[in-house]
Amino acid sequence: MKAEIVKLTALLFGLIFVFTLFTQSAAAVVWSDNFDDGNYNGWTVIEGHWQVTDGYLEDYYVDEFIYMIWHDSSQVVGTWSFDLYQSGTGDNARSICLFMANETDDYNYYGYGLRITETSVLLMKQEGQRITAETLSFVVFEDFLNTWTHFDVTRNSTGGLHVYVNATSTTTEPDITVVDTEYSYSERFVWYALGIFVHIDNITVDNEILITPPEPTTTTTETTTTSDTTTTDGTALPIDTTLLIAGAGVVGVIIIAAVVFTRRR
């Protein structure tokens, strides 16, 4: 009987350990909107006309050039994701998503964002002016017009920014990589549509980094002492010491419980 109790106790603590790992590794959605409810409640329109059609947010033309809308968002580390469909041409046609934005005056913002044109994506640093900004990096693609495109942006606690376009896995090569630490706070998630028609859908803001660059590759070379030396290309990903400590604690409890029950037999 006591042996069965020991086994059940070990199983219970093992399940607790697995559950702890799961809850710590699962990312939490801070806020999201897929507009399936048919409205854009929680958003504030600053310029132009916006509406929800067929489960996505869109601007619609009423003789304006600038369309602007924002949502409260204070996240500064994690993952920002959204789907975008845009149509329209012109030298100034573009959409801008400020995923980390803070308002100055007269609806001018500073923070980080993406500027998406017909054929390019620019990671930019907005510095208080409404439209102009400093380009941190950019990538050129064939065409973003008249097609749905999925975007993911990640930012870590040291200012590392990665941009992924149509990422197909949780471990993939970023299209843009930048480190910038000037801004580390946010009030809003802001969207501009400038001379272009946009459809926006499936916006999700998570508090963890859901997409990461591929793990560093390792190679093994033979030294003169015939021992193997492992070298790492790039920066190795850190081990989560919190999980290791939690795991060691659970293992210790299981061992203690087993010893106690064994001695009582």
N, C-alpha and C positions, 0 to 999 in steps of 0.2 A: 504493500500500500504506500509506504513512504517513498519507495523508488518511483512510483507513478506520480506522486506529488512533486518530486524533484523534476521529473520530465515535464510535467505541466507548467511548473514554475519557469523552467528554462525556456519553454515554448512561448510563454506569456511575455517574458522580457525580450525575447527575440523579435516578437511581433511589435512590441513597443519601439524597439530600435529601428526596425524597418519603417514604421510609421513616422518616427522622428526624422529620418533621412528624407522621406517623401515630402513632409511638410516644410522642411528647410530648403529643399531644392525646387519646390514648385513656386513659380513666379506668381505674384498677385497682380491682377489688373487694377490699376489705380482708377482709370475711367475709360469708357469706350462709347462709341455710338455707331450703329450700323443703319440708322434711320428707318428701320423696318416698322417703327411705330407711326410713320407717316408725318412726323414733325421734326423740328430742330430745337426743341425745348432745351434750355441750358446754354444756348448760343446767343450772342449779341451781334446784331447787324450794325455795322458802322457806315458802310457805303454800299450803294447798289441794291439790287433786289435778289433775294435768295428764296428758294423753295425746295421742298422734298418731292421728288417724282420717282415712282417705281422703286422706292427703297434706297435712294441716294440723294445727297445734297447737291444742288446745282445753282449757279447763277443764271439769270435769264435777262436777256437784253431789253433795256428800256432806255436806250440812248445814253448809257454811261460807259466810261472807260475803266474806272476803278471799282471793283467789288471787294468788300472787306467784311470779314466775320470772325468772331473769336469765341473761345471757350476757356473757362477757368482751368488752369493747369500749373501746378507748382513742381512737377517732377523735373529733376535735373540729372538723375542717374537712372539708366534703364533702357527701355526700348520703345520707340515710337513707330507705329506701323499704320499704313493707310493704302487704299487703292485709289488711283486717279485715272480719269478719262478726260482728255481735253481735245478740243477742236478749234480751228481758227488759225489764221496766218497773219504775218505782219512783223515788221522789225522789232516792235515793242511788245509783241504778244508773248505772255509768259504767266505762269502761276507761281506763287511764293507761299511756302509753308514755313512759318516761324514756329518750330516745335518748342523752343525755349524763348519766351518773349517777355519783356517788361516795358510798360508804357512810360513815356516821358510826358510830353504835353501835346495836345492837338493830335492825338492818335499816332504819334511817332513812337517807334519801338527800337529797342536794342536787345540783342540776343543772337541766337543761332538759328539758321533756317536753310531750306533748300529752295533754289530758284530753278524751275523746270521750264525749258523752252521747247521748241519743236524738236531739237536734236541733241540737247545737252542737259546735264544736271550739274548745278553748281552748289557746293557747300559754302555758305557765306556767313559773314559776321555783320549783323545789322548794327549800326552805330548811331541810331537816333533819328535818321532821316527816313522818310516814308518809303521811298523806292530804292534809292541807291544804297550800296553796301560794299564791303570789302570781300572779294572772292578768296576763300582759303584754298580751294581746290575744285577741280571740275573733271567731268568725264563726258565724252562725246559718244552718242549712240546714233543708230540709223534714223529712227523716227518715233516720236511719242504721240503723234497725232492720231486721233480716231481709233485708239486701242486702249484697253484697260492695262495699267501697269501697277505692279505692287512695289511699294517702297518700305524699307526698314532703316531706321537710324538708331544706332546705339551710342551711348556715352557712358564712360566709366568715371570713377571718383577722381582720377588724375587728369581729366580733360581729354581723354582719348575718344575721338569721334570716328565712327565707321558708318558708311552709307552703302546699302545693298539694294540693287535693283533687280526685281524678279528673282530673289534668292530661292533656291530649291532645296536647301537643307539647313539644319541648325548649325552646321560647321561648314562655312563656305568662305571663299576669298572676297573681301570687301571691294567694291568698286571705287570707293574713296576712303582714304585714311588720313586723318589730321589730328594733331594735338594742339589744343588751345585752351588756356585756363583763365581768360579774362573775365568770363561770366560764369557764375556758379549758382544762380538763382533764377527763378521763373515765376511769373504770375499768370501767363496766358499761353494758349495755343492759338495762333493767328493764321488766317488764310487770306491771301490776296489773289484775285483774278484780274489780270491787266490786259484788256483787249482780247480776251480769249474766253471761250466757253468751257467750263469745267464741270465734271461730275466727280463727287468725292464720296467714298464709301469705306466701311469697315475700319474706322479709326480706332486704334487700341493703344493705350499707354500702359506699359508694365513697369514695375519697380525693379526688375532684374534684366540683365543682358541675356536675351534669348538667342541671339545669333553671335557666333564667335568665329574669328579666323581659324583656319586649320591649325591643329596642334603642330608644334615644331617637329621637324623630321630629325631622326637620329641616325648616325652612321657609326659603324664599328671599325676601328683600325688597329693593326697589330704593332705593338711597340717592340724595342730591341730586347726587352726582358720577357718577351712572349706573352705578356699579359694584355688583355683587351682594354682599350680606352674608348669610352663613349663620348662623343662630342655632340653638342646640340646646336642646331642652326636656329637662331632666333631666341626669343625669350621663353623659357619654360613657364607653363601655367602653374600658379601656386596651388599647393594642396590645401584644402579647406581644413584647417586645424580644429575648427569647432566640431566638425563631424568626427574627426579622429578622437577628440577628447570624449565626445558623447559615446562613441563606440567603445572606447576603453572603459568608461564608467559602467556601461551596461554589461560588458563582459565580466568586469570585476564583481558586480552584483550577482550575476549568474553563478560565478564560481563560489562566492560566499554562501549563497543559498544552498548550493549543492553540498558544500561541506557541512553546513549546519544540519541539513536533513539526514546526511549520511551518518553523522555522529549520534543522532537521536535513535538510530535503528537499534 
